[in-house]
Amino acid sequence: MTRRRSLSGGVRVPASLEVIRLRLDALAFGGEAVGRESTGRVVFVTGGAPGDLVDVRLTETKRSFARGEIAALVEPGPARQAAPCPVQDRCGGCPWQHVSDGVQHETKLNIVRRALSRTEAVVRPLLTAPAALGYRTRVRLTLRGPRAGFLGRRSHELVEVASCIALDARLDAAVSVARTVLAPHLITHSDEEGHLEGLVAPDGRVHLGLELMRTNGPLLAASESLPGQAGIIGVAVRWPRHHRVFGESELEVEPGFFGSATGFAQANHAQNLVLRRLVTEALFGTSSDEPRILELHAGDGNFSRDLVTRARLCAVESEPRAGQRLLENLRRVAPRVPTEPSRWTTRSESAERACAQLIAAGEHFDLVLLDPPRVGAEELMALLPALQPRRVVYVSCDPMTLGRDLASLEKRGYRTVSAQPIDMVPQTSHIETVAVLDRTMDEATPSPP
């Protein structure tokens, strides 16, 4: 029988040919469990838990590692528990629901420690979330015609869900109402995909976003009917080259701070408050009066709103809609006055371009805050020292790229003082980390990339 190549370059092994027995040792960043064959080869197993003895049906093999799925759970390990969600074994949203909270917490802390082992960082204990379920204040569902759900584990299978126990109950109710109202009009071709997004404020008001390849009159009419139902205050509908808003275009997430279901927001309101506090303490704990701060990847202004009243701020955001919300949020928090026209500024360009231009203009900053996407900020590490910040605060959602970038900046005159991991998304491998770096030279200078 011929073995088929997978898209990732591994070999697809016919399920009937290779099943191996493994004792699983740990959880990996990405959600899978890990075991080792007698040869030492690592095997990543979907749905496993540390301590499990399992028969694994291999689905992909390479020289250094393999992947597989559980063919039989021979002996459950002590970390395994019953998952409260009926589709958890297929859905990719909460891959660790079947693992005890204590093991999840220990795993996340160890992931950060390993990722930062090449740096000088002192990794602090994980800040756990107050709720393991019902905490998500933001959601993004995939739509395929009238069907809605989450993508499956390591697949494009659509796992339909009537309700999601990870969501804030008020957001879950609003999304359920929206699906019922919109479903009869969501008729798309089989190869088309859309998204239904939602964001809930602490007081229960909900903003929705609908992203489609095409739309129709009945669907727009159905969207228009949603505001006023189940706490929904507005619906933003987007399709190629068009945009319609019914009801409110934004949601006042907190007093004076606005966001949108179609923008980025942290998925855990309670832990975001912790994150904001940590960032503020790191920036202002050793600061003189009104330092000059450069904020990169500022988004809607999640951190900017805390900084602008205590510092002279230059906030950079490249995504146009987020940049506009950033500008409006800063105007609400710190209205410009004639006597202080340049207390804060925003730049609508990439972080790399902004830094290059600021360096060329001879600008310096006391502090730098960056919150890059999952790919990290490798190019920025060669640029930041030329801006001469005495402290850099790096907020990361990926420990691996964080470790790479911190090691790079340490070679350029900085020392990682601390790293604080935060459990922002329980039941998953996602970890938010706040790293603090101080300059070790009197005058840091850039090194070649």
GUTI-53153 format. One record per residue (C-alpha): residue number from 1; x, y, z. Coordinates in steps of 0.05 Angstrom, whole numbers, plus 5000, padded with zeros to 4 digits. Layout:
<recs>
<i=NUM, east=X, north=Y, up=Z> $
...
</recs>
This chain:
<recs>
<i=1, east=5000, north=5000, up=5000> $
<i=2, east=5027, north=5069, up=4982> $
<i=3, east=5036, north=5120, up=5037> $
<i=4, east=5010, north=5190, up=5023> $
<i=5, east=5048, north=5253, up=5036> $
<i=6, east=5015, north=5304, up=5083> $
<i=7, east=5014, north=5378, up=5067> $
<i=8, east=5066, north=5390, up=5121> $
<i=9, east=5116, north=5343, up=5088> $
<i=10, east=5106, north=5284, up=5135> $
<i=11, east=5083, north=5215, up=5114> $
<i=12, east=5010, north=5197, up=5123> $
<i=13, east=5008, north=5128, up=5152> $
<i=14, east=4947, north=5085, up=5136> $
<i=15, east=4909, north=5078, up=5201> $
<i=16, east=4904, north=5002, up=5193> $
<i=17, east=4980, north=4994, up=5190> $
<i=18, east=5010, north=5027, up=5250> $
<i=19, east=4984, north=5031, up=5321> $
<i=20, east=5033, north=5039, up=5379> $
<i=21, east=5025, north=5037, up=5454> $
<i=22, east=5052, north=5097, up=5494> $
<i=23, east=5053, north=5125, up=5564> $
<i=24, east=5042, north=5200, up=5556> $
<i=25, east=5087, north=5245, up=5596> $
<i=26, east=5065, north=5317, up=5589> $
<i=27, east=5025, north=5369, up=5550> $
<i=28, east=5056, north=5410, up=5495> $
<i=29, east=5047, north=5482, up=5475> $
<i=30, east=4993, north=5476, up=5421> $
<i=31, east=4948, north=5430, up=5462> $
<i=32, east=4971, north=5359, up=5447> $
<i=33, east=4999, north=5308, up=5496> $
<i=34, east=5069, north=5281, up=5488> $
<i=35, east=5099, north=5212, up=5494> $
<i=36, east=5163, north=5179, up=5470> $
<i=37, east=5175, north=5114, up=5433> $
<i=38, east=5230, north=5067, up=5455> $
<i=39, east=5273, north=5097, up=5400> $
<i=40, east=5266, north=5166, up=5433> $
<i=41, east=5222, north=5194, up=5378> $
<i=42, east=5170, north=5243, up=5405> $
<i=43, east=5097, north=5229, up=5390> $
<i=44, east=5044, north=5284, up=5395> $
<i=45, east=4976, north=5255, up=5413> $
<i=46, east=4911, north=5292, up=5405> $
<i=47, east=4865, north=5286, up=5465> $
<i=48, east=4916, north=5255, up=5512> $
<i=49, east=4931, north=5273, up=5584> $
<i=50, east=4996, north=5264, up=5624> $
<i=51, east=5000, north=5194, up=5654> $
<i=52, east=4952, north=5162, up=5604> $
<i=53, east=4971, north=5094, up=5575> $
<i=54, east=4943, north=5095, up=5505> $
<i=55, east=4943, north=5059, up=5439> $
<i=56, east=4959, north=5112, up=5387> $
<i=57, east=4940, north=5108, up=5314> $
<i=58, east=4994, north=5147, up=5277> $
<i=59, east=4970, north=5198, up=5227> $
<i=60, east=5036, north=5230, up=5209> $
<i=61, east=5108, north=5208, up=5216> $
<i=62, east=5175, north=5242, up=5208> $
<i=63, east=5245, north=5223, up=5230> $
<i=64, east=5244, north=5265, up=5293> $
<i=65, east=5171, north=5263, up=5312> $
<i=66, east=5103, north=5234, up=5296> $
<i=67, east=5030, north=5252, up=5308> $
<i=68, east=4972, north=5208, up=5324> $
<i=69, east=4903, north=5201, up=5354> $
<i=70, east=4880, north=5156, up=5410> $
<i=71, east=4855, north=5089, up=5384> $
<i=72, east=4843, north=5063, up=5455> $
<i=73, east=4852, north=5092, up=5525> $
<i=74, east=4884, north=5032, up=5560> $
<i=75, east=4894, north=5065, up=5627> $
<i=76, east=4874, north=5137, up=5645> $
<i=77, east=4927, north=5178, up=5680> $
<i=78, east=4916, north=5217, up=5745> $
<i=79, east=4910, north=5283, up=5708> $
<i=80, east=4851, north=5260, up=5665> $
<i=81, east=4781, north=5284, up=5683> $
<i=82, east=4713, north=5283, up=5649> $
<i=83, east=4706, north=5341, up=5601> $
<i=84, east=4643, north=5381, up=5615> $
<i=85, east=4632, north=5397, up=5541> $
<i=86, east=4600, north=5342, up=5498> $
<i=87, east=4640, north=5359, up=5436> $
<i=88, east=4707, north=5373, up=5469> $
<i=89, east=4739, north=5312, up=5438> $
<i=90, east=4727, north=5341, up=5368> $
<i=91, east=4726, north=5417, up=5378> $
<i=92, east=4791, north=5456, up=5374> $
<i=93, east=4768, north=5510, up=5422> $
<i=94, east=4783, north=5480, up=5490> $
<i=95, east=4832, north=5422, up=5480> $
<i=96, east=4850, north=5416, up=5553> $
<i=97, east=4782, north=5409, up=5585> $
<i=98, east=4797, north=5335, up=5600> $
<i=99, east=4859, north=5355, up=5641> $
<i=100, east=4857, north=5376, up=5714> $
<i=101, east=4865, north=5450, up=5729> $
<i=102, east=4928, north=5438, up=5770> $
<i=103, east=4963, north=5402, up=5714> $
<i=104, east=4942, north=5456, up=5664> $
<i=105, east=4972, north=5509, up=5709> $
<i=106, east=5037, north=5471, up=5721> $
<i=107, east=5044, north=5458, up=5646> $
<i=108, east=5035, north=5531, up=5627> $
<i=109, east=5087, north=5553, up=5677> $
<i=110, east=5137, north=5501, up=5652> $
<i=111, east=5124, north=5521, up=5579> $
<i=112, east=5144, north=5592, up=5595> $
<i=113, east=5205, north=5570, up=5636> $
<i=114, east=5230, north=5526, up=5579> $
<i=115, east=5217, north=5579, up=5526> $
<i=116, east=5256, north=5632, up=5566> $
<i=117, east=5312, north=5586, up=5589> $
<i=118, east=5362, north=5621, up=5543> $
<i=119, east=5348, north=5688, up=5576> $
<i=120, east=5363, north=5717, up=5645> $
<i=121, east=5289, north=5721, up=5662> $
<i=122, east=5264, north=5703, up=5730> $
<i=123, east=5197, north=5670, up=5714> $
<i=124, east=5145, north=5685, up=5767> $
<i=125, east=5088, north=5637, up=5787> $
<i=126, east=5029, north=5633, up=5739> $
<i=127, east=4972, north=5681, up=5754> $
<i=128, east=4912, north=5635, up=5748> $
<i=129, east=4843, north=5657, up=5723> $
<i=130, east=4785, north=5666, up=5772> $
<i=131, east=4740, north=5623, up=5728> $
<i=132, east=4758, north=5563, up=5685> $
<i=133, east=4692, north=5565, up=5645> $
<i=134, east=4642, north=5619, up=5627> $
<i=135, east=4697, north=5670, up=5623> $
<i=136, east=4704, north=5686, up=5549> $
<i=137, east=4679, north=5755, up=5532> $
<i=138, east=4697, north=5750, up=5459> $
<i=139, east=4680, north=5696, up=5407> $
<i=140, east=4691, north=5682, up=5333> $
<i=141, east=4647, north=5628, up=5302> $
<i=142, east=4659, north=5599, up=5233> $
<i=143, east=4599, north=5599, up=5185> $
<i=144, east=4587, north=5551, up=5128> $
<i=145, east=4518, north=5566, up=5102> $
<i=146, east=4469, north=5560, up=5160> $
<i=147, east=4519, north=5518, up=5199> $
<i=148, east=4559, north=5552, up=5254> $
<i=149, east=4613, north=5526, up=5301> $
<i=150, east=4687, north=5521, up=5315> $
<i=151, east=4740, north=5487, up=5274> $
<i=152, east=4761, north=5418, up=5296> $
<i=153, east=4827, north=5398, up=5327> $
<i=154, east=4882, north=5405, up=5275> $
<i=155, east=4830, north=5404, up=5219> $
<i=156, east=4781, north=5446, up=5180> $
<i=157, east=4723, north=5403, up=5202> $
<i=158, east=4666, north=5448, up=5227> $
<i=159, east=4643, north=5425, up=5295> $
<i=160, east=4573, north=5454, up=5305> $
<i=161, east=4555, north=5479, up=5374> $
<i=162, east=4487, north=5499, up=5400> $
<i=163, east=4518, north=5531, up=5461> $
<i=164, east=4589, north=5541, up=5488> $
<i=165, east=4603, north=5535, up=5562> $
<i=166, east=4669, north=5573, up=5555> $
<i=167, east=4631, north=5637, up=5537> $
<i=168, east=4603, north=5689, up=5584> $
<i=169, east=4530, north=5666, up=5589> $
<i=170, east=4504, north=5732, up=5563> $
<i=171, east=4548, north=5729, up=5501> $
<i=172, east=4528, north=5657, up=5490> $
<i=173, east=4454, north=5676, up=5492> $
<i=174, east=4464, north=5734, up=5444> $
<i=175, east=4502, north=5691, up=5394> $
<i=176, east=4449, north=5637, up=5399> $
<i=177, east=4394, north=5688, up=5382> $
<i=178, east=4435, north=5715, up=5324> $
<i=179, east=4446, north=5646, up=5295> $
<i=180, east=4372, north=5630, up=5299> $
<i=181, east=4352, north=5695, up=5264> $
<i=182, east=4407, north=5694, up=5211> $
<i=183, east=4411, north=5620, up=5194> $
<i=184, east=4353, north=5617, up=5144> $
<i=185, east=4387, north=5670, up=5102> $
<i=186, east=4459, north=5645, up=5106> $
<i=187, east=4460, north=5609, up=5039> $
<i=188, east=4531, north=5604, up=5011> $
<i=189, east=4568, north=5560, up=4963> $
<i=190, east=4601, north=5500, up=4994> $
<i=191, east=4671, north=5530, up=4987> $
<i=192, east=4652, north=5596, up=5020> $
<i=193, east=4663, north=5612, up=5093> $
<i=194, east=4642, north=5668, up=5138> $
<i=195, east=4648, north=5688, up=5211> $
<i=196, east=4602, north=5711, up=5266> $
<i=197, east=4639, north=5750, up=5320> $
<i=198, east=4615, north=5776, up=5388> $
<i=199, east=4641, north=5820, up=5444> $
<i=200, east=4606, north=5830, up=5511> $
<i=201, east=4616, north=5886, up=5561> $
<i=202, east=4615, north=5874, up=5637> $
<i=203, east=4543, north=5901, up=5640> $
<i=204, east=4519, north=5849, up=5589> $
<i=205, east=4513, north=5892, up=5526> $
<i=206, east=4536, north=5855, up=5464> $
<i=207, east=4564, north=5877, up=5398> $
<i=208, east=4564, north=5830, up=5338> $
<i=209, east=4603, north=5826, up=5273> $
<i=210, east=4584, north=5787, up=5211> $
<i=211, east=4637, north=5774, up=5157> $
<i=212, east=4613, north=5742, up=5092> $
<i=213, east=4634, north=5729, up=5021> $
<i=214, east=4567, north=5756, up=4997> $
<i=215, east=4501, north=5777, up=5026> $
<i=216, east=4428, north=5788, up=5006> $
<i=217, east=4368, north=5832, up=5023> $
<i=218, east=4335, north=5783, up=5072> $
<i=219, east=4400, north=5773, up=5109> $
<i=220, east=4411, north=5847, up=5117> $
<i=221, east=4340, north=5855, up=5141> $
<i=222, east=4351, north=5799, up=5192> $
<i=223, east=4415, north=5832, up=5215> $
<i=224, east=4378, north=5898, up=5223> $
<i=225, east=4327, north=5864, up=5268> $
<i=226, east=4379, north=5840, up=5319> $
<i=227, east=4393, north=5904, up=5359> $
<i=228, east=4348, north=5904, up=5419> $
<i=229, east=4347, north=5828, up=5425> $
<i=230, east=4387, north=5790, up=5479> $
<i=231, east=4428, north=5851, up=5498> $
<i=232, east=4452, north=5863, up=5426> $
<i=233, east=4465, north=5937, up=5414> $
<i=234, east=4495, north=5934, up=5344> $
<i=235, east=4514, north=5890, up=5285> $
<i=236, east=4570, north=5906, up=5236> $
<i=237, east=4562, north=5868, up=5170> $
<i=238, east=4621, north=5864, up=5122> $
<i=239, east=4628, north=5833, up=5054> $
<i=240, east=4677, north=5849, up=4997> $
<i=241, east=4681, north=5925, up=4987> $
<i=242, east=4618, north=5937, up=5029> $
<i=243, east=4602, north=5951, up=5102> $
<i=244, east=4536, north=5962, up=5137> $
<i=245, east=4523, north=5977, up=5211> $
<i=246, east=4456, north=5966, up=5245> $
<i=247, east=4449, north=5998, up=5313> $
<i=248, east=4513, north=6019, up=5348> $
<i=249, east=4579, north=6015, up=5310> $
<i=250, east=4619, north=6005, up=5374> $
<i=251, east=4611, north=5978, up=5445> $
<i=252, east=4631, north=6017, up=5506> $
<i=253, east=4669, north=5960, up=5539> $
<i=254, east=4687, north=6003, up=5599> $
<i=255, east=4670, north=6075, up=5616> $
<i=256, east=4703, north=6117, up=5562> $
<i=257, east=4735, north=6058, up=5526> $
<i=258, east=4703, north=6031, up=5462> $
<i=259, east=4715, north=5967, up=5423> $
<i=260, east=4682, north=5928, up=5367> $
<i=261, east=4666, north=5855, up=5354> $
<i=262, east=4705, north=5860, up=5289> $
<i=263, east=4768, north=5885, up=5324> $
<i=264, east=4817, north=5852, up=5372> $
<i=265, east=4801, north=5847, up=5446> $
<i=266, east=4827, north=5802, up=5501> $
<i=267, east=4780, north=5743, up=5511> $
<i=268, east=4781, north=5747, up=5587> $
<i=269, east=4758, north=5812, up=5619> $
<i=270, east=4779, north=5794, up=5690> $
<i=271, east=4849, north=5773, up=5669> $
<i=272, east=4856, north=5834, up=5623> $
<i=273, east=4848, north=5878, up=5685> $
<i=274, east=4906, north=5840, up=5716> $
<i=275, east=4947, north=5848, up=5651> $
<i=276, east=4935, north=5923, up=5649> $
<i=277, east=4956, north=5930, up=5722> $
<i=278, east=5020, north=5891, up=5710> $
<i=279, east=5039, north=5933, up=5650> $
<i=280, east=5025, north=5998, up=5686> $
<i=281, east=5066, north=5977, up=5747> $
<i=282, east=5124, north=5954, up=5703> $
<i=283, east=5126, north=6020, up=5665> $
<i=284, east=5115, north=6069, up=5722> $
<i=285, east=5147, north=6032, up=5780> $
<i=286, east=5215, north=6063, up=5769> $
<i=287, east=5195, north=6122, up=5727> $
<i=288, east=5206, north=6196, up=5735> $
<i=289, east=5149, north=6244, up=5727> $
<i=290, east=5116, north=6240, up=5658> $
<i=291, east=5164, north=6195, up=5621> $
<i=292, east=5164, north=6191, up=5546> $
<i=293, east=5134, north=6125, up=5524> $
<i=294, east=5133, north=6091, up=5456> $
<i=295, east=5077, north=6040, up=5450> $
<i=296, east=5080, north=5991, up=5392> $
<i=297, east=5022, north=5949, up=5368> $
<i=298, east=4975, north=5992, up=5408> $
<i=299, east=4910, north=5963, up=5380> $
<i=300, east=4847, north=5999, up=5404> $
<i=301, east=4885, north=6028, up=5463> $
<i=302, east=4877, north=5974, up=5516> $
<i=303, east=4941, north=5998, up=5550> $
<i=304, east=4944, north=6068, up=5520> $
<i=305, east=4885, north=6092, up=5562> $
<i=306, east=4925, north=6077, up=5625> $
<i=307, east=4988, north=6110, up=5600> $
<i=308, east=4965, north=6174, up=5568> $
<i=309, east=4945, north=6209, up=5633> $
<i=310, east=5014, north=6195, up=5665> $
<i=311, east=5062, north=6201, up=5607> $
<i=312, east=5078, north=6233, up=5540> $
<i=313, east=5056, north=6178, up=5493> $
<i=314, east=5070, north=6159, up=5421> $
<i=315, east=5023, north=6101, up=5403> $
<i=316, east=5033, north=6061, up=5339> $
<i=317, east=4981, north=6017, up=5305> $
<i=318, east=4981, north=5995, up=5232> $
<i=319, east=4910, north=5966, up=5225> $
<i=320, east=4867, north=6025, up=5201> $
<i=321, east=4802, north=6009, up=5239> $
<i=322, east=4840, north=5994, up=5303> $
<i=323, east=4881, north=6057, up=5293> $
<i=324, east=4818, north=6099, up=5287> $
<i=325, east=4789, north=6070, up=5351> $
<i=326, east=4856, north=6082, up=5385> $
<i=327, east=4853, north=6155, up=5365> $
<i=328, east=4781, north=6163, up=5388> $
<i=329, east=4794, north=6128, up=5454> $
<i=330, east=4853, north=6172, up=5469> $
<i=331, east=4812, north=6234, up=5454> $
<i=332, east=4761, north=6211, up=5504> $
<i=333, east=4811, north=6197, up=5559> $
<i=334, east=4858, north=6255, up=5548> $
<i=335, east=4827, north=6310, up=5505> $
<i=336, east=4880, north=6353, up=5473> $
<i=337, east=4885, north=6424, up=5498> $
<i=338, east=4920, north=6484, up=5465> $
<i=339, east=4974, north=6486, up=5519> $
<i=340, east=4993, north=6412, up=5509> $
<i=341, east=4982, north=6397, up=5435> $
<i=342, east=5035, north=6342, up=5432> $
<i=343, east=5024, north=6306, up=5498> $
<i=344, east=5004, north=6245, up=5457> $
<i=345, east=5008, north=6226, up=5385> $
<i=346, east=4988, north=6165, up=5343> $
<i=347, east=5022, north=6136, up=5282> $
<i=348, east=4984, north=6093, up=5231> $
<i=349, east=5041, north=6050, up=5205> $
<i=350, east=5078, north=5986, up=5221> $
<i=351, east=5119, north=5984, up=5285> $
<i=352, east=5183, north=5972, up=5245> $
<i=353, east=5172, north=6031, up=5199> $
<i=354, east=5154, north=6076, up=5257> $
<i=355, east=5217, north=6058, up=5295> $
<i=356, east=5261, north=6068, up=5234> $
<i=357, east=5231, north=6137, up=5223> $
<i=358, east=5237, north=6157, up=5296> $
<i=359, east=5310, north=6134, up=5297> $
<i=360, east=5324, north=6174, up=5233> $
<i=361, east=5293, north=6236, up=5266> $
<i=362, east=5339, north=6227, up=5328> $
<i=363, east=5281, north=6212, up=5375> $
<i=364, east=5292, north=6179, up=5443> $
<i=365, east=5243, north=6148, up=5492> $
<i=366, east=5247, north=6133, up=5566> $
<i=367, east=5204, north=6070, up=5561> $
<i=368, east=5179, north=6023, up=5506> $
<i=369, east=5118, north=5979, up=5509> $
<i=370, east=5104, north=5928, up=5455> $
<i=371, east=5048, north=5877, up=5447> $
<i=372, east=5062, north=5842, up=5380> $
<i=373, east=5021, north=5787, up=5347> $
<i=374, east=5039, north=5713, up=5355> $
<i=375, east=5098, north=5717, up=5306> $
<i=376, east=5134, north=5763, up=5354> $
<i=377, east=5178, north=5823, up=5339> $
<i=378, east=5244, north=5796, up=5313> $
<i=379, east=5259, north=5856, up=5269> $
<i=380, east=5245, north=5906, up=5324> $
<i=381, east=5298, north=5877, up=5370> $
<i=382, east=5352, north=5907, up=5326> $
<i=383, east=5318, north=5975, up=5326> $
<i=384, east=5296, north=5987, up=5397> $
<i=385, east=5365, north=6001, up=5428> $
<i=386, east=5376, north=6061, up=5383> $
<i=387, east=5315, north=6094, up=5415> $
<i=388, east=5352, north=6087, up=5482> $
<i=389, east=5295, north=6066, up=5528> $
<i=390, east=5318, north=6049, up=5598> $
<i=391, east=5263, north=5997, up=5603> $
<i=392, east=5225, north=5954, up=5553> $
<i=393, east=5160, north=5919, up=5572> $
<i=394, east=5142, north=5863, up=5524> $
<i=395, east=5072, north=5832, up=5526> $
<i=396, east=5070, north=5765, up=5489> $
<i=397, east=5018, north=5713, up=5472> $
<i=398, east=5071, north=5663, up=5448> $
<i=399, east=5126, north=5640, up=5495> $
<i=400, east=5169, north=5612, up=5439> $
<i=401, east=5175, north=5677, up=5399> $
<i=402, east=5181, north=5715, up=5465> $
<i=403, east=5242, north=5673, up=5485> $
<i=404, east=5274, north=5685, up=5417> $
<i=405, east=5263, north=5760, up=5420> $
<i=406, east=5286, north=5769, up=5493> $
<i=407, east=5350, north=5731, up=5478> $
<i=408, east=5362, north=5777, up=5419> $
<i=409, east=5351, north=5840, up=5459> $
<i=410, east=5396, north=5815, up=5515> $
<i=411, east=5453, north=5813, up=5464> $
<i=412, east=5440, north=5886, up=5450> $
<i=413, east=5451, north=5915, up=5520> $
<i=414, east=5388, north=5894, up=5559> $
<i=415, east=5375, north=5846, up=5615> $
<i=416, east=5308, north=5810, up=5626> $
<i=417, east=5289, north=5827, up=5697> $
<i=418, east=5225, north=5785, up=5702> $
<i=419, east=5172, north=5748, up=5664> $
<i=420, east=5101, north=5742, up=5691> $
<i=421, east=5057, north=5689, up=5658> $
<i=422, east=4981, north=5698, up=5661> $
<i=423, east=4929, north=5645, up=5647> $
<i=424, east=4887, north=5687, up=5600> $
<i=425, east=4851, north=5629, up=5565> $
<i=426, east=4838, north=5569, up=5611> $
<i=427, east=4827, north=5500, up=5580> $
<i=428, east=4877, north=5518, up=5525> $
<i=429, east=4953, north=5522, up=5519> $
<i=430, east=4950, north=5598, up=5507> $
<i=431, east=4991, north=5639, up=5556> $
<i=432, east=5000, north=5714, up=5561> $
<i=433, east=5067, north=5737, up=5589> $
<i=434, east=5092, north=5805, up=5612> $
<i=435, east=5168, north=5810, up=5607> $
<i=436, east=5208, north=5868, up=5634> $
<i=437, east=5278, north=5886, up=5608> $
<i=438, east=5324, north=5940, up=5635> $
<i=439, east=5383, north=5972, up=5598> $
<i=440, east=5450, north=5948, up=5625> $
<i=441, east=5493, north=6000, up=5589> $
<i=442, east=5494, north=6075, up=5601> $
<i=443, east=5479, north=6084, up=5528> $
<i=444, east=5451, north=6025, up=5489> $
<i=445, east=5470, north=6024, up=5416> $
<i=446, east=5441, north=5982, up=5361> $
<i=447, east=5476, north=5919, up=5338> $
<i=448, east=5471, north=5892, up=5267> $
<i=449, east=5408, north=5849, up=5257> $
</recs>
